[in-house]
Amino acid sequence: MIRIGYAPGAYDLFHIGHLNLLRQAKERCDFLIAGVAADDVLIEHKGMKPVVPLVERLEIVRNVRHVDAAYPAFTNDKVEIWKDLQFNVIFKGDDWKDTEKGIQLERRLSVLGVEIVYLPYGKVTSSSTLRQTLKNIDEIASRLRRRHLVTDTAFTF
């Protein structure tokens, strides 16, 4: 039987962690589909707006050599996505293992014959860390702009 893998993710601010996940997933299946979460899905389920728009994230992921196809995920419901893609293995980070959401996902997909493979969630760069760094830079720049404006207006009498 051909192993069709599905690796869902935001793939925002693409980094080495994403590349490692896709490489490890491809090593465990014959055909790998990367599910790239739509902007609305990320806002609804993670409470974050992606930095990189969906069309650009799809293009980046589509061009990773480990990925055979990139699919825009307009829902977070993996069963709904399975109906379209018919994958038989899904890859998740091991931070999902033994969690309530991981257990629920296992239950829902096991009746469809889908295996869940948990991949090591390495101690590497994360999109959350990159996003926080960008936010910090933006806050520092705003403070500097405000300070500059105050300084400029103080001398314009």
C-alpha positions as CSV (number, residue, x, y, z in Angstrom):
1,M,0.0,0.0,0.0
2,I,1.3,3.5,-0.9
3,R,1.7,5.7,2.2
4,I,0.2,9.1,1.6
5,G,1.3,11.5,4.3
6,Y,-0.2,14.7,5.4
7,A,1.8,17.3,7.3
8,P,-0.4,20.2,8.4
9,G,1.0,23.5,9.6
10,A,1.0,27.2,9.3
11,Y,4.4,27.3,7.7
12,D,4.5,31.0,8.5
13,L,8.0,32.6,8.7
14,F,9.4,29.4,7.2
15,H,12.4,28.1,9.2
16,I,14.6,25.1,9.9
17,G,12.0,23.5,12.2
18,H,9.5,23.4,9.2
19,L,12.2,22.0,7.0
20,N,13.1,19.3,9.5
21,L,9.4,18.3,10.0
22,L,8.8,18.0,6.2
23,R,12.1,16.0,5.7
24,Q,11.2,13.6,8.5
25,A,7.7,13.2,7.2
26,K,8.8,12.4,3.7
27,E,11.2,9.8,5.0
28,R,8.1,8.0,6.5
29,C,5.8,8.1,3.4
30,D,5.8,7.6,-0.3
31,F,3.9,10.8,-1.2
32,L,3.8,13.9,1.1
33,I,1.1,16.5,1.1
34,A,1.8,19.6,3.2
35,G,-1.4,21.2,4.4
36,V,-0.9,25.0,4.6
37,A,-3.4,26.6,7.0
38,A,-5.4,29.4,5.5
39,D,-5.1,32.9,7.1
40,D,-8.7,32.7,8.5
41,V,-8.0,29.3,10.0
42,L,-4.9,30.5,11.8
43,I,-6.8,33.6,13.1
44,E,-9.7,31.5,14.3
45,H,-7.8,28.5,15.8
46,K,-4.5,30.0,16.9
47,G,-5.5,33.6,17.4
48,M,-2.8,34.9,15.2
49,K,-2.6,36.5,11.8
50,P,0.2,35.1,9.7
51,V,3.0,37.4,8.6
52,V,3.3,35.7,5.2
53,P,0.0,35.5,3.2
54,L,-1.3,32.0,2.3
55,V,-0.5,32.2,-1.4
56,E,3.2,33.0,-0.6
57,R,3.4,30.3,2.1
58,L,1.9,27.7,-0.4
59,E,4.5,28.7,-3.0
60,I,7.4,28.4,-0.4
61,V,6.2,25.0,0.8
62,R,5.4,23.7,-2.7
63,N,9.0,24.3,-3.6
64,V,10.5,22.3,-0.7
65,R,12.0,19.2,-2.3
66,H,10.5,16.9,0.3
67,V,7.0,18.0,-0.5
68,D,5.1,16.3,-3.3
69,A,2.0,18.6,-3.1
70,A,0.9,21.6,-1.1
71,Y,-2.7,21.9,-0.2
72,P,-4.4,25.1,1.2
73,A,-6.3,24.0,4.3
74,F,-9.5,26.1,4.7
75,T,-10.6,24.2,7.8
76,N,-8.8,22.9,10.9
77,D,-11.0,19.7,10.8
78,K,-8.6,17.0,9.7
79,V,-11.5,14.6,8.9
80,E,-12.9,17.1,6.4
81,I,-9.4,17.5,4.9
82,W,-9.1,13.7,4.8
83,K,-12.3,13.5,2.8
84,D,-10.5,15.5,0.0
85,L,-7.0,14.0,0.3
86,Q,-7.5,10.4,1.5
87,F,-4.1,10.4,3.3
88,N,-3.3,7.3,5.4
89,V,-0.7,8.9,7.7
90,I,-0.7,12.3,9.4
91,F,2.4,13.9,10.9
92,K,2.2,16.0,14.0
93,G,4.8,17.4,16.4
94,D,5.4,15.3,19.5
95,D,4.1,18.2,21.6
96,W,0.6,16.8,20.6
97,K,1.3,13.3,22.0
98,D,-0.8,12.4,25.0
99,T,-2.6,15.8,25.0
100,E,-6.4,16.1,24.9
101,K,-6.3,17.4,21.4
102,G,-3.9,14.7,20.3
103,I,-6.1,12.0,21.8
104,Q,-9.2,13.4,20.2
105,L,-7.4,13.5,16.8
106,E,-6.3,9.9,17.2
107,R,-9.8,8.8,17.9
108,R,-11.3,10.6,15.0
109,L,-8.7,9.5,12.5
110,S,-8.3,5.9,13.7
111,V,-11.8,5.0,12.5
112,L,-10.7,6.1,9.0
113,G,-7.6,3.9,9.1
114,V,-5.2,6.9,9.4
115,E,-2.1,6.5,11.4
116,I,-0.7,9.4,13.5
117,V,3.1,9.7,13.5
118,Y,4.5,12.1,16.1
119,L,7.7,13.7,15.0
120,P,10.3,15.2,17.5
121,Y,9.5,18.8,18.1
122,G,13.1,19.9,18.2
123,K,14.6,22.8,20.1
124,V,15.1,25.0,17.0
125,T,13.8,28.3,15.8
126,S,10.0,28.6,16.0
127,S,7.6,30.9,14.3
128,S,6.3,32.0,17.7
129,T,9.8,33.1,18.7
130,L,10.4,34.9,15.3
131,R,7.0,36.6,15.6
132,Q,7.8,37.8,19.2
133,T,11.2,39.1,18.0
134,L,9.5,41.1,15.2
135,K,7.0,42.5,17.7
136,N,9.8,43.5,20.0
137,I,11.6,45.3,17.2
138,D,8.4,47.0,16.2
139,E,7.8,48.2,19.8
140,I,11.4,49.5,20.1
141,A,11.0,51.3,16.8
142,S,7.8,52.9,17.9
143,R,9.4,54.1,21.1
144,L,12.3,55.6,19.2
145,R,9.9,57.3,16.8
146,R,7.9,58.8,19.7
147,R,11.1,59.9,21.4
148,H,12.3,61.5,18.2
149,L,9.0,63.3,17.7
150,V,9.1,64.6,21.3
151,T,12.8,65.7,20.9
152,D,12.0,67.4,17.6
153,T,9.0,69.3,18.9
154,A,10.8,70.4,22.0
155,F,13.1,72.5,19.9
156,T,10.5,74.0,17.5
157,F,9.2,77.1,19.4
